[in-house]
């Protein structure tokens, strides 16, 4: 095991009767990292988190925290704490007592309880709120209390099970920044489960995209977005246009309408033939013919969304989604029926197996 790994899963499988929720999963999470498990409902991410926390036991395989094999140990014997989507605060206790609860259970007494509890409330921006009850707080403040309560025991790993899911969009984005700030200050390993792509990309150092109980791809946010390894990753992590075709050269793919598209050197990974799909993100397409790869089509839908205008363009090869940044005030939009040229350069394209 890597000396810098705080969490390691070794060929972990979890069955629920005849359903395989997690399938032969091996994973290392580096010490001090902000790690996200991202995927659709039923992909196995929450079950994996619950096994790390001790709330579920693996059917096969082993789980390590640092150098300790914790497979089979209950949650209270693991150096982890968990923040759930439902904050589970004690309504009859003050904020101070909610946060101090774990310390008292561990036998910490006197001034040490006061010192650590107040430090943690300050860290989450709730200094001076010690005497309030949970019902006197907003949803975002309650989430901060739950975070302080989980961190006050100084766990080796903090598990976050969709902790921002109950918050509105504006507050969720504020809390994303707060969580990242806290993780940077404390240098504790955070393992975050979410189905929100933007949330994972804005906070995590590394993301494991899960599908069918397995990791489809693991990497940094930029790598996953720019160079997805599969059509599933390309479609799940943001919007993506996929153009089916056949390899016709070292860096060339002929798509359905006969157009030959150039891709970056090495993008075909040694393929000399066969079916593939060329992918390009909507914001990488230009509404002009200036790029190496050019497609022509007709606008069928227009949608103004503030920062950008989204177009659906019908081409002989496929319907493509295009995002155009609204950088200039009063910029006009193309009406449905407008004939357009779309272009992109080889460097912004990626190649995945044909589905």
N, C-alpha and C positions, 0 to 999 in steps of 0.2 A: 504494500500500500504506500502511496505517496506520503511523505512526511508532512506535507502541507494540507492534507485532506482532513476536513472536520467530519465529513459524512462519506461513507462508502457503502454501496449496495453491491452485493456479490451474487449474481444470478438469482435474483429474487423473483418469485412467482407467487401470485395470490389467486386462489380459486374461491368463488362463492357458489357452492354446489357445482353445477356444470358450466358456470360462467368463468372465463379466465379474465380477471380484471387487470392483472399485471403479468406480463409474459416474459420470463427469463431476462429481467432487467439488471444490467450492471451500470454503475454510475459512481463517479467521484465528484464531490463538491469541495472546492478549495477553501482553506481556512480564510476567514475574513471577507468572503465574497458575498455579493448579493445575487442569489441564484433563483431563477424563475422556472417553474414548470407550467407550460402553456399548452392548451389544447381544448377541443370541444368537450361537451358533457359526455361522460362515459369512456373517456380515453385512458383512465387509470391514474390521473395526476393526484387526485385527492386521496385515493387509496394508498398511493406511494407515500404521500405526506403522513398519513395516519400510521403507516407502518414505521416510518422514521420516529414518530412520536410515541409509539408503543400502544396506540389505541386499536390497532389491528396487528395480528401476527402473520408473518409470511407462511405460505404453504410449503415453500421450498426456498433455499438460499439463506444468506446471512446479512446482517446489518451491523456496521461498525460506526461508533462515534469516536473519532480519534483512533487510538489503538485498541479500544475496548469493544469486544463483541457484545452487543446489547440485545441480540436476537432472543426473544422470549421474555425480556425484562418488562415490567409494567412501566407506565409513564413516569411515576414518581421516582423511579430509580435510574432515570436517564437525565443527562445534563442538557435537557431541552425544555422550552416552554412554548406554548401555542397561543396565537391570537386568532379567534374564530370570527366569522362574519357576524354572528350574534354575540354581543360583547360580554354577556353573562356576568354583569356587575351585580353586586349585592345591593339591592335598593334601600335597605335599612341602614347601611353603613355610609359614613362620610367618604369623600375621595381619599383622604389620608388612610383610613382603615381599609378601604378596598385595595390600595396599593401595598399597604403594610402586611396584608393578610398572609402572603406567602412567606415573608420573613419571619413572622411570628410562628408559623407552622414549622419552620426549620429551627426554631429555638433561638433566633436572634432577639436580643433584649435591649431595653433602655435607649441610650443616646444613639446607638448604632442604627436602630430602627428609624428614629427621627431623621438622622443624617441622610441615610440612603433613600428614604421615602421622599424627603423634600428635594434631594438632588434629582431624583427621577421625575418628579412633578415639574421641576424647573426645565429639565431636558425636553419635555413634551409640551412646554409652553403653558403650564397650568399652575405655576407658582402663585400662591395667594388664594387658591381655590380649595385648600385642604378641608374646610369644614362643610363644603357643599355636598348635597346628595346627588346621585346620578340623575334623578328626575329633573333637577334644576339645570341640566346641561343640554347642549345641542347634540345631535348625532355625531358630529365631528369631534366634539370634546369628549364624549363617551368613548369613542374609538381611541383617543389619546390615553384615557385612563386605563383601558384594557391593555394598551401597549406598555404603559409604565408598569402595570402590575406584572406583566410577563417578563419585563427586563430587569426588575429590581432584584431578582434572585441571581443575576449575572449568569445566565445560561450560556453554555458553549454554542448552542444553536437556537435561533428563534424561528419557529415555524409560523407562517402566515397563511391561513386558509381563507382566501377570498375576503380579506378583512375590510375592503373598501366597497364591497358589493352593495351595501345598504345606503350608501351616500349618493347625493345628487352629483351631477357631472362636474360642476364648478368646485365643490368641496372635495370630490374625489381627486381632482387634479392638484389641489392644494396639498392634500395628504400624501400624494405620490412624492412631491418634493420634500415634505417633512420626513417621510420614511427614509428616503435616500440620505437626507442630512443626518438623521439619527444613526443610521448604519455607518456612515462615514466617520462620525464622532466616536462611536463605541467600538468599531472594528470587530463586531460580532458577526458571525455567519448568519445571514438571513436566507431562508428558503421559502419562496413565495409561490403559491398556487393561484392561478387566475385563468380565465378564458378571454380576458381583455388584452388584445394584442398591443394596443398603445400603452397600457399600464405596464406590461412586461418590458417593452422596449425602452420606456422612459426611466426605468429604475434599475434593471438587472445588468450585471456585468456579463453573465452568461445565461442563455435560455435553452432549455430542453423542450423541443416541440414534440408532444406525445400524440400517438394515434394507435388505437387498438391495443393498448397495454404496453406498447414499445416506444422507444425514442426514435422518432423519424429523422431528426437532425438536432445536433447540439453545437452551439457556437455563440459568438457575440452578436448583439442586435444588428449591427451593420452587415456582417457576413451573411447572416440568415436572410436579411432583406434583399441584399444585392445579389447573392449567389445561392438561392434555394436549391437544395439537392433533389427535390421531388416536386411533382405537381401539387401534392397535398400541401407542402410547406409554402409553395408559391401562392396558393389560393387562400391559405389560412392566415398567413402573415401579410395583411394588406391586400389591396386589389392587384390583379395581375392579368395581363392579356397573354394567352397561349395560342400559338399558331402551329398547327400540326403540319409536318412535312417529312421529307426524306433527305438523309445526308447525301450530298452530291459533290463533296470536296473536303479538303482538310479543314476549311473554315466556312463551309457553305451548306445551306439547307434550302431545298426547293419546296415551297409551300403549295397548298392546294390549287391556287390560281396560276401556278407556273412561275411565280416570282422567285428569284434566287436571293435569299437573305444572307448577308455576311455576318459572322459572329466572331467574337474575340479569339485570338490564337489560344488553343488549349481548351476552349469551351466544349468541344466535342469529345474531349478526353480519349483520343485515339480511335473513336468510332470511324469506320470507313464506309458504313452503309447502315441501312435500317431506318425505322421510324423514330422520330423524336418530336419534341415540341420546342419551338423558340419562344421564350418569354420576354416580355418587356413591360415595365411598370407604366401606369397611365401618365405619370408626371414626366416620364422620359420621352414621350412622344411629342413631336413638334408639329404645329399646323403650318407646315411649309415643305418644300422639297429639297431642303439644304443638306439633309443627311445622306449617308451612304446607302441606307435602305429606304426605299420610297414605296408607299402604298397609296392608292387613290380610292376615295369613297364618297359617301353622302351622309351628312348629318341627319340622324333620325330623332334624337332627343337632346334637349339642352336643359341644364339645371344649374342655377346660380346658388352657390352655397357660401358666399361671403369671401373667404380667402381665395377661392378658386371657382371657375366655371367648369362643370363636368359635361362632356359630350359623349354621346354614343354615335359612333361612325360605322356605317355599314360598308364593308369592303367585299370584294369577291372571295376573299379567303376566310373572313370571319367578321363578326361585329366587335369593334374595339372600343374600349373606354379610354377617354383622354381627359387629363386634368390640365387646365390652363390657369396659371397664377394670375390673379387680378391685381397686378402690380401698379398699373396706372389708373387714376381715378376716372370714372366714366367710360371705361373701356367697353366697346360694343361686343355683343355676343352674336354668334352665328345662328341664324334661324334654321329650323328643320327644313331639309331640302337643299341646303347649301352644298355645293360640290367642293371637296377639300382634298389636299394632299397631306399625307402624314409621313414623317420621316424620323429615323433614329440611327444612331451610330453603332457599330459592332460592339464597342466597349460596354454599352449599357444593357446589352441583351444577355440572357442566360439560357441554358439548354437543359431540359429534363427529358426523361423517358416519356414516350407517347403513352397516354392513358387509354 
